[in-house]
């Protein structure tokens, strides 16, 4: 069997030239004929009853073509998980920035001027910003349908938890808190909508166009075939751009104006009304035997939904129970509650609750090892799930090289013996302390419950008589290099150059109705469908060549882009030309459908929701300035099990980017809200890591093969962020002797702990 020609190679991204030259047309670059510009009128108060909206002055601004309120929207309740969405607030506003009205005008300036002239008469109501206070008796009720302010309740129990804790030699418990994080994508939120003959056309940067169509059709009160979504190139998302209200507001304006409308946020508006990563408070208990075996686990998680429910319900569920498929816990029970507050709604972000849970769990494992006198690596290896096992929740681990990842990252980094200078627990002013920390993680490669009807993916290839090869899938490229990876899969199967292929963007009128690009599923699911389509193309070309030569198909071989018969050859491109001639110019059409071996979890949440599970082991090295508390990450090493790595350069880039995001989350990033108002809605006050904050990140992939992935591949993008924050926290503890329970681990927090004064930030506020 020949060595792969394209799979496993550092193939340059097929859209690099367009991006570098500025030819890539993002949403802000698009301009439909007669397009108007929209602006949104937002609530200035966190909670209030709408008594009136005066549009008189706004309508008089020159250039204004449409002004809409909730009276112009269908009176329906909708939402991805909980029907608590309104296109525009109808009776109440529930957070600062809640959408109340919108304006469309011929210029952005006129739209903003008119929006500022809309007069709102709002009776302010008591507001609640703390989830603990929102749960208290007598708290302001944000949604009448949820008088307890609980948006989502997730509970799960497996095995005899009481017995597990009764026989434990050590019960270790602790509390950890994670924070709100802004997604900080390059391209702010935006959408274009047009309305004609009862149908809507939306240009929307979304991960999940098919599911978004279902949500948007329900909101607009039309059948799903009346909503067409075209996904332009996406300038980053990390989970923020699944489903949004903005396209619906643009749709109302377009319908009233009879012209297309674009709404495009600037950075300040985007950051001020963004839907951040939800903050969580975890109460963990772990039962352990004297030999370090994990016997059981209990967890209680409180998360913030904000004023309405986006994708945080699945995040809180993940935070409660996914770690049980990384480690073997003999029994577990968990509860997760997502709480309404009068603040910006929260949503999912890279890591999807898994990274949040590991922040505490991985620190606790280090502490458990210390109390029992065990090596922290050994205790992880003793309890980690292994290849071929089915976990406590029914997840089948079809491939895992986690032990090899741990061994590899130790060898790469020198952990735990790299020279360092631990500080005294009291912290001595002056000098630098160094420390190293290890953490492991895992993730999914798709998740069965995203669409109720089906999982998997589908794809089709159009191979033209001119040699053009075009691939269509329903999973948008969100900037992670998916188009190139899929092109490599086709190129490997058909012997073509991936740089000469076209992988088209998603258009719901043309593309398959796939689940979408989320849950780290694109390479695995879209890749398998693409591989099936390439197999179909290969079979059809083989059959055509056999008919062309008048020989049995079994006498035709297909290797490296050349069809060979009895004493004759035919390159693929020439075969496509002849196929077009024989079929009056019709291109060869090939299709592929992939049904993964996943199951919908049952009523007890037991089942195998993903086809494959990636694993990773990371080590961080930090320096802590003992005089100021400043933490600097000075070294970082990551070993990953992603099966066959189709494009190593792209995969390394995913890991390095995840480490950069994790450093920001661990040490500096934090959305500051006071009285429901975001106080740092810009990159001056909301600091993300720069080049000087990122060390040389060393990335290696262990040899592995996933039977349910294309050429043995599985995912990497989210598994890459999950251990980062925990590894840094363990390194800070190793350097200072202090355990930090709350994110971010800022210089101020470290300073107060080192010097023994100020607030006790060792526990969540």
N, C-alpha and C positions, 0 to 999 in steps of 0.2 A: 504494500500500500504506500502510495507516494506521500511525501511530507506535505502538509498544508501549504498552499501558496499565499493565501491572504489571511486566513484565520491565525491569530497569534502574532500578527505583524503590526508595527507602529505606522498604520496608514494615516496620512494627514486627513483632517476633516474635509469632507467634500464641499463644504460651504465656506471654507476659510477665506478664499479670495473675495467672495462677495461681502463677507463681514469686514475684512480689512479695507476694502475699497469703498465701503459705504453703500454698496449696491443693495444690501439686504433691506427690505422695506418692512420696518416694524409698524405697529399701529399708528404711531405718530407721524409716519411718513406717508400713510395712505390718504388719499383725497378723492372721494367719490364725487361725481358731477352734482353741482348745486348743494354741496354739503354744508350744513350749519354746524355751529359750535354750541355745546351745552354747558350749563353750570348748575350746580345743585345748591339749594337753599337748605341750610342745616340748623338743627336746634341749638340754641345757645345755652340751654339748661339741661341738666342730667335727667330730670323727671318732671313731666308736666302734662296737663290736660290742654288740648288744643281748643281754644274758644273761637278763633277766627283767623283767617289768612286774607290779607288785602293785597291784591295783585295789581291794583289800579296804576300805580306809578311805574311798576315794572313793564306793563304793557305799552307804556308811552315812550320807552327808550327806542330811538331809531335803530332799526335793524332787527328788532325782536319779532320772531315768527311764531313762537309757541310758548305758552306758560302752562304747566300742569301741576295738579295736586292729586291727592288720593281720590278725589271725586272723578278724575279721569281714568282711574285704574279699575279693573275688575275687583269686586269685593270678595276675594277668595283668600283663604289661609293656605300657605304653602311653605316649603322648606326642605332641605335635603334629608333631615331626620325628624325634626319637630316642626309642626305647622305654626311657627311663630314669626314668619317673615311677612312684611308688607312692602310693596314696591315703594310706597310713600306713606309716612305715618298718617293714620286716619283719625284716631281719637286722642292718642297719647304719644308723647315723645319719651324715649327711655334711656337715651344717653346723649352726651354732648357730641353733636355731629350727626344725630339721627336725621335721615332724609325726610324733608317736609314738602318741598316743592322743587321745581326745576324750570329752567328757562333755556330756550334755543334762540340764537341770533346769528346774524351773518358774520360776526367776528367774535373771537374769544373775549375781547375787551367789552363789547356791547353785552354779551351774555353775563359777564361778571358784574357789570354795572347794574343790569336789570335785577340780577339775583340779590344784590345788596339793597335794592329798593323794595323788595317784598317785605311787608310788615306782618310779623307774627304776634298774635295775641295768645299767650300761653300762661295758664295758671300753674305756677310752680308747685310741685308736690314734694314731700319728703323723699330723699334719695338714700340709697345704701350702697356702699363701696367695698365693704369687707365681707367676704363670704361667710365668716362665722356670725357676724351680725345679721346677715341676710337670712340665716337659718333660725335666728332667735324668735321667740314668740313676740308678736306685735311689730315685726319688721315691715317696712313698706313692701307691698305686693307689686311686683313688676308686671306679671301677666296674671290676669284673673283666673286663667285656666290652670295655673300652678301656684296656689295660695301659699305653699311652703317654700317657694322660690327654688325648688329643685327641678332643673331642666331635665336631667337624666340620672337614673339610678341603675348601676350595674353591680350585680352580685354574682358570686361564683363560689362553689365549695367542692373540694375533691378529696376523698379519703377521710380517715378519722383524725381530724385535726387535734381534738382533745387528747387522744391517746398519744399522738406524736409529741405533744408538749409535756405530757405526764412522764414520758420515759427519757426526756432530754437530760443530758448532763449539763448543758448550758442553754439558757434562753437569753438571747441578746435582742434588745429592742432599742430603737432610736427613731428620731424624727428628722426629716429632711424637707427642704423647701426649694422649689425651682421658681423661676421668674418669667415675666413676660419678655418676649424677644420679637423685635421687628424683623421681618424677612429681609429687608434691605436689598432687594433686587435692583438691578440697574434701571429697568423700565418701570415707571409708575403705572398704576392701574388706569385702564382706559377701555373704551368700547366704541364701536360704530354700529348704528342700527338704521335700517331702511324699511319702509312699509309700502307695499304695493299689492293691490288686488287681494287684500285679506291675509297676506303672508308677510312674515318678517324675515329679513336677512340681517344677520349679526356677524360682524367681524370681532371676534373675542379671543384674547389670549388665554385659553383654558386648557387644563390637562385632560378634561373629561367631556369632550363635546357631546357625546351621545347622552350621558346622564344630565348634563347641563340643559340639553334640548328638552328633556322631560320636565325638569324643574321650571324652565322658562315658559314652556307651553302651558303648564298648569297655572302659572302666575298670570299669564296673559289671557287665559280662558279660551285657548284654541287647541286644535288637534296638533299632535307633534309634527305632522308633515307640513304644518304651516310655519314652522320655524327652521330656518336653514342657518347653520353655523359654519363659518369659515375661520380657521385658526391661522392667524398670521405668525411669522416668526416671533418667538417669545423671548423677551430680554430678561429672563430669570423669573422665578416664582417661589420655589422651595415649599410649595403647598398653599400659597396665598390665593392663587387664581383658579381654584377649582370651580366654584359657583359664586356669583357676585350679584349685588343689586344693580350695579351701574349699567349693565347692558339692558336691563328692564326699564330703567328710567330713560335711557336713550331711545328705547322702543316706543314709549309713550309719547315722547317729544316728536319722533319721526312720524308717528301716526297722525298727530294733530297738525304738524306743519306740512305734511305731504312731501317732505324732503329728507334725505339722510342727515343724521345727527351724530357728531362725534363728541364724546365726553372724555377728556384726558386730564388727569390730575397733575399738578406740579408736585415737587418733592414734599413741600410743607403740608399740603392737603393730604397727600398719600400717607405720610407718617402720622398725621394728626388723627386720621379716621381709620387707620389700618386695623386689620384683624390679626392681632399678634398670636404668638405661641401662648397657650393658656398656662398661667401659673398654677402650681400644684403644691399641696402639703401632703407628705407621706408619713404615716405612722406604721413602721415595719416591726415585726417580731419574727425571729428565726430560731427554731429549735434545733440543737446540734448535739450529736453524740460525742463522746470523749475522743473518738478517733477522727473527728472532723466531718463525719457524715451528716448531711442535712436531713433532718427528720420531718420538718414541717415548717410552714410559713403562714403568717397572717399579715394582712395589709389593709389599711384604710386610707383612701385617697380622696381629698377634696380638691376640685378644680374649679376654675372660674369660667363660666360660659359668656359672661358679659350680658348684654341686653337682649340678644337673641341667639339661636343655636345654629352654628355653621357645622363644621366637621369635628368639633371637639368631643361629641359622644364616643366616637370610635377611638379618639386619643385617650380618653380616660379609661376605656375598657382595656386598651393595650397596656396602659400604665399599671393596671391592676394585675394582669395575668400573663403577659408575654414572657417574663423572665423565667417562668416555670418550664419553658421549653428551651432554656439555655442551661439551667441547672436542674438536677433531679431533686425535687422536694417530694418526700413520700406522701405528703398531704398538704393541702393549702385551703385557705378561705380568704376571700377578698371582697371589699366593697368600694365602689367608686361613685362619688356624687359630683355632678356638675351643677354649679350654683349660678342662678341669675344675679347679676349686680347691675347698677346703673353706670356701666362703662362700655367701652368699645367691645363688640363681640369678638371672641377669640376663635381661632381655627387651627388646623393642623400645620405642622412645620416639619421639615426633614428630621426623621427619627421617630415621629409620630407617637410619643409617649414612652417608647422604649428607652430612649436616651435619658429621659427624666427619671424613670425608675432605676436605671443602672447607676445614676449619680449617687443614690443612697446605698443600694445593694452592694455595689463594688467596694465602697468604703467600709461597710459593715463586715464584709468578708475579710478584709485586712485586719479589722479589729478582732474578729472571732479567731483568726489564726494566731494573733498575738496573745489572746487570753488563754488559748489552749496550748500554746507553745509549738504550733505547726508552721511550716513554711507556707506563705500565702499562695505560691504557685501550686504546691502539692494539694492544698485544700480545694483549689479550683479544679485541678485535674481529677481529683477523687469524685467530685460532684457533677462535673460537666456531662451533658448528654453526649452520646456517641453515635456514630454512623450505624444505621440499621435499627435504632431504637424507635419506639413510639412513646411520646412523652405523656405526662399525666393528663394533658388535655387532648390527646389523640393526634398530635402532630407527628407525622412520620418523617424521620430524618434520613432521607435517601442518600445523602452524602454529607460528610463532615470531616474536615481536617483541622479541627480546633486544637487538638493536642500538638500537631505539627506547627500550627501558628504560634502557640505559646513558646514552644522550643525555639522556633525561628526568631521571634522577637527578642528573646533573651540573648541569643547569640548575636543579633544585630546590635543590641544596645549595651550589652554587658550587665543588664539588670540581674541581681540587685547589687552587684559588687563594683559598679562604676565609682571612682573616687568622689567623695562629697563630704561636706562638713555640716553635720546636723547641728542645729542650734539647741541651746538649753530651752527647756519648756517655758521658763520665765521670759526669755527673749532678752538678749544683751544688746544695748544700743551700739550701733556701728557694726560694720562687717557684713558679709554675705553668707547665707546658708544655702546649701545645695541639697536637692533631694530628687529621688526618682519614684515614679508610681506606675503601677501596671493595672490595666483593666481589660476585660474581654467583653465581647458583644456579639450579637447576631441580629438577623432580621428575616423578612420574608422575601419571596420573589413573586408577588401577587397575593391577593387575598380574596377568597371565594365570595364573600358576602357583599361586595361592592355593588354588583348588579344582582337582583334577585333571580333573573331568568337564566343567566349563563355566565360562565367564566371563560378563560382561554382567549383566543384571538383568531382573526382571519386576515388574509392578505390576497392581493392579486397583482400579477405582473402583466404588463403590456409590452410585448416585444415586437417592434415595428419593422417593416420591410427595409427601412433606412438604417437599421441597426440600433435605433434608440431603444433602450431598456428602461422602463419606468415601473417603480414599485409604489403601491398604494396600501397603506395600513391605516387603522383608526386610532393609533397611539401617536399623539403629537410629539415632536422633538421639542423639549423645553430647554435646550441649550446644553444637554449632557452628552451630545455626540451620537445620539441614537441613529440618525440618518446614515452616518458612516458605518456603524456596526452592522446595520441591516444590509447596506450595500456590500460589505465584506462577505456576509453570509451568502448572498446571491452570487457574488463573484466566485467564491470558492466552489460552489456547486456547478456553475455553468462555464467556468474558465474565462471570465471576463475581467476587465479592469474596473474596479469600483469607482475610480475617478471619472469614468465615462457614463455612469449610471445616474438616473434621476430618482430620488426618493421624495415623493410629493408631499406637501403639507396637507393637513386634514381639511376636507370640505364635506360636510354631511350629505351633500347632494351626490358625491362621487365616491367617498371613502367607505370602507366597512364600518358598521356601527359597533365599534370595539368598546371594551370597558374603559380604556384610557391609559394615561401615563401616570400612575400613582402606585404606591405600595411596592416600589422598586420592581415593577413587573415588565417593563418594556423589552429589555434584552431577552428575558426568558420567554415571555408569552408572544410578543410580536415576532421575536426571533424564530420561534418554533413554527409560527404560521408562515413566515417568510421562507423558511427552509422547506415547508410543505409545498408552497407555491413554486419554488425553484425546482423541486422534485417533479412537480407536475409539468413544468416547462421542459425539463430534461426528457421526460417520458414522451411528450408530444413531439419534440424535435427528433427524438430517436425514431418514433413511428413514422414521421414524415420522411426522414432520410431513407428508411427502409423501403417505403413506398416509391420514393423517387428513384431508387436503385433497383427496385424489383426484387428485393431479397427479404428474408425473414428478419424481424426486428431483433431476434436473438443473435443475428450475425453482425449487428451494429454495436460498436463500442463508442463511448463518449468520454473523452479524457482531455482535460486542460483546454477546453474550448474548441475541440476538434472532434467531429464525427468521423468514424472510420468504418468503411464497409469492406467488401471483398476487393482488395487491391485499389481502393480509391478513398479519398478523404474529402471532407467538407467542413471548413471553418464555420463556427456558429453564425457569424454575421452573413456569410454567403447563404447559409441555410435559411436564415430569416428573409433574405431577399427573394429566394426561390419560393418560400412559403407565401409571401405577399403576392408574387406573380400568380401562383396557383390558385389563390383565393381572392383575386381581384382587389388587392390592396389591403385586405383585412389583416390586422395584426394578430399575432399569436397571443391568445389570452390564456393565462394559467392562474389557477386559484389554489389556495391552501387554507385549511381550517385546522386549528389545534384545540383538542379537548384535553385539558390537563387532568391528572389523577387527583383532583381535589374534591372535597365534600363540604357541604354546608353544615356547620356545627349544629347539633341537635338542640333541643330545648334546655339541656343542661350544659350547653356550650362545648360539647365534645365533638371533635371531628378534625379532619386534616384540611385546613383552609388554603394551604400554599403548596405549590409543586416542588419548591426547593427552598433551602434555608442557607444563606451565607453566614460565615463566621469570621471573627477578627480578634486579634490580640494586639494591644497598643501599649507602649511605654513612653511616658513623658519625663523630661528632666527640667527642673526649674531652678532658678536662683531667686532668693528672697532677700531684699535689702532690709536688714534688721533695723535700720534707722528710720526708714519711711514706710515699710510694709509692702513696697512695690514688688510684684511677682513678675518675673520674666521667664518665658519658656525658652530654654537654651538648646534643647534637643528633643527630637520626636522620632519614634520608630513605629512602623505599622506593618504587621504581617496579616495577610488576608487569604481566606479560602473563598474564592469566587468561581471555583470550577475552572474550566478552560477560559482563559482571558482572551477574548477575541481581538481587542485592540489595547495592548498594554499601556501605550501612551495615554489614551483616553482614560483608562481605569486608574492609572497613577494620578492623573489630574483630578479625578473624582475624589480620591482619598486626600490629596493635598488640600483641595478646596474644603472638604469636610473638616479637616484638622484646623484650617484657618477659621471656619465658622465656630468650631468648638472652642478655640482659644478666645474668641470674642465673647461667647456665651459664658465661659468660665470666669473670665477676668474683668470684663469691662461693659458689656452690653446690658442694658436694662431700660425698658420703657417706663418712664416715671409718670405716674398718674397722681394728681391731687384734685380731690373733689370732682373726679370724672374727666379732668382735662389733661391731655398729654402735654407735659411740660418740656419735652425735648424732641420736637418733631423735625429735626434736621440733623445733618451729619457733623455739625459743629458740636452739638450737645449730646447727640446719640453717637458715641464713638464706636466704629467698627475697626477691626485690625487693619493696619497698613503693612507694607512690606517689612518695615523694621520690627514688627511684632511677631513675625513668623520665622521660626528657625528653619534650618535645612531639614526637611521632612524626608526620611528614608522609608521607602515603600517596597515591599517584596510580596510576591504572590506564591503561595505554596502550590505544588502540583496537585491537582484534583480533577475530578470528572463528575458532573451532575447528569444522571441518566435522563432527567426530564427537561434538560435545556439544550439549546442548539449547539451542536459540536461539544456538548458537555459544559456549557456556560451557565452561570447563575448570577445574581445581582451583586452590586457593590456599593451603590450610592448612599443608601441610608445606613447600611451596616458600618460604613466608614465614619459616621459621626457618633454612633451610639456609645463607644467607649471613651470618647475624647475628654469630656468634662470630668468623668470619674477618674481617669488616669491623671489628669492635672491635679485634682483634689487630693488624690493619694500622694502625689509628689510633694505638694505643699505640706501635707501632714508629715511626710518623711523628713522634710527640711526643717520644720519648725516645732514638731511635736504637738501641734494643735490641729484638732479636727474641725473642719468648716462644714456646717450643715445647711448653709443658705447661699444661693447664687445671686449676683456674681461675687467672686472672692476678690474684692477690691483692695487697693492699698490701705484705705481707711479701716476696713474690717480687720485686715491682718495687723495693722499698727495697734489697734486697740487690744487685740488678743495678745500680742507680744508684750505689750506694756502693762497689761492687767488693769486697765481703766476703761471708762466709757461703757457703752451698752454691751450686754451679753449677746453677741451675734452668733454664738455657737448653736443656738436654736432658732427656729423660724420666728420672725416677729409676729 
